[in-house]
Amino acid sequence: MLALGMFAIGTDNFVVAGILPGVAGSLHTSISLAGQMVTVYALSYAVMAPVMAAVAGSWPRKLLLVSALGIFVVGNVISALATDLNTVLFSRALAGLGAAMFAPTALGVAALLADPARRGRALATVTAGLAAATALGAPIGTFIGGFGGWRSTLWFVAVLGLVSMIGVWAMLRSVPQPARFTLRERLAPVRDIRIALTLLTSLFAFGGFLMVYTYAGLVLYRVTSGDERMLAGLLLVWGVAATAGNMLAGRLVDRFDSRRIVNAALCVAIINFCALPWASAHIASATIALTIWGLIGWGLIVPQQHRLVKIAPQVAPLVLALNNTATYGGLACSGVLGGLVLLFVDARYLSIVGAALIAIALVLAVVTPEFRGHRRAARKGARQQPAA
């Protein structure tokens, strides 16, 4: 049920990239301004996730999840009915508030209930809802928009949210009530340099990844020629790869050091994005680049979450909420930065700017002090084992 809610939120987050040209034309504005739909949604999420976690910390988890989805649905209904950009932006902020209440709560519940040895797979299962949204929800929504207009896409998202809300209410069992923390206490983990640098890694990495996704219609225009159905097909390829990358990452972090996984993924992502301006000129090479991008981009989320929980397991819900804030903060900044870059640079070269942001993330990941506690514990446990 948690993954189902994440699916609805993920669809809303990523489907906008496929309908930006339609929104801009309908509301008589530029694509850069319409792209701020993504910025406002992400900024609302980034700012409100820790705030609402503190304000609603004493709420029963089930009530909080259902209320969050209700706000999310209302935001999308207003978006679908809006006739001007200001109303659309307000409604996107409202939908972002609902997402900010839901996603960290869902991830925190999954992390706390899972056995430590299987925590990576538990996080991946919940995050799979977001990955599946890129594989199915976003392409389907874009495809619907190609036939019925961008408003029909947002109605589709609203229905998804409503079904998710009913499902969570009807099928989710009661879960333990976590300890309540103030906003100041929630931000306290940032004082740990390892957590701060890991969060900054997420900020820059997903800023680079999602800048290109936000304006995917322009970046891939040479192969789609503006055909939203063809764009939906390419986004489907990206989404299937993202789903596979997410589930694979969940298994990898349970077996290997998450730090090495993150560093390797960022290196591959930089090379892939530097090649994208030329790869995006042909359907075969564009498909390969999107597959790599999907695998790496979504494959990065779980190792980052795993690193944070490993550093501070006693405040896992807090650091996971902060990681969501960092991820959506990167998305918000990338929407603004990408819109500015497009005023001066051809859209095909937007991925070069994305690669630069990912390179900064790689530097931050490399300089992050290694967490050695689990290794010391393992060595201590080995010494305490009786001799054979």
C-alpha positions, 0 to 999 in steps of 0.5 A: 500500500505504501508503494501504491501511494508512492506510485501516485506521487511519483506519477505526479512528479514526473509526468509534468515533463511530458506535458510542459509544451501543452501547458505552455501553449494552453496558458499562453506562456513560455516553456521555461515559465511552465517548467516552474510547475516542477520547481514549485512542487519540488520546493514545496516538498523540500521545505515542508517535509521536515516542517510537517514531520515535526508538526504532525509527528504525534499523528497516528501514521495511518491518519497522516498517510491518508490525510497527505494523499487527500491534500495531494488529490485536491492539489491535482484537481485544482491544477486540472481546473486552473485557467491561469499559470498562478493558479496552477503554481499554487495547486502544484505547491498544494500537491507538493505539500501532500507529497511532503507529508506522505513520502518521508512517513512511508519510508520511515515506517519501512525502515523501522519495521525492516530487519537491518540485514534486509533494510536495503530491500525494504527501502527499495520496495517502497521506493519502487512505487516512485520508480514504477511511476516513471516506468508506467505512470509518467509515460501513460500520463504523457500518452493521455495528454497527447490525446486529451490534453494536459488537463486529462493527464492531471485528472488521471493523476488525481484519480490515482491519488484517490485510489491510493488513499482508499487503498491505504485507508482500507488495507494498511494495518496499524503501525507503531507510533514513533517518538515525536521530534521538534523541527530543531531536533529534526535538523540536528543530524545535519551537524554530523559532517557525514550526514551533511555531505551525504545530503549535499551529494543527493542535492547536486546529483538529483539536481543534475539528473532531474534538470534534464528530465524536467525538460526532456521534451526539448532535450529529446526533440530531435528524435521525437519531433514534438510527438508526445506519444513518441516521447512517452515511449522513450520515457517508458524505456527510461522508467523501466530501466529506473525500476530495474535499477531501484530493485537491483540497488536494494539487493546490492546495498545489502551485500556491498559497501553503499559508498562504492556503489554511489561513487561508481554510479556517479562516474558512469552518470557523468560520462553518459550525460556528457555523451547525451547531446550527441546520443540524443540525435538518433533513436538507438543511441538515445534509447541506450543513453536513457537506459543507462540514465534510468539505471543509474539515477534511480539506482542511486536513491537506495544507497544514499538512504542506506548510508544515512540510516547506517550513520544514524539508525536511531533517527532513521525517519529524520535523516530519510526525511532530510534526504527527501528534502535534499532530493526535491531541493535539487529538483526545485533548483534544477527547474530554475537553473534549467529554465535560465540555461535554456535562455542562452544554450540550445536544449541539446546541451542541457545535459552538460550542465547536468553532468557538471552538477553530478560531478560536484556530487561525486566530489562531495561523495568522495570527501565524505568521511567513511562510516566505520562503525559497522566494520568495527562492530563486525571485527569485535563480533568476530573476536568474540566468536569461540574458536572452532 
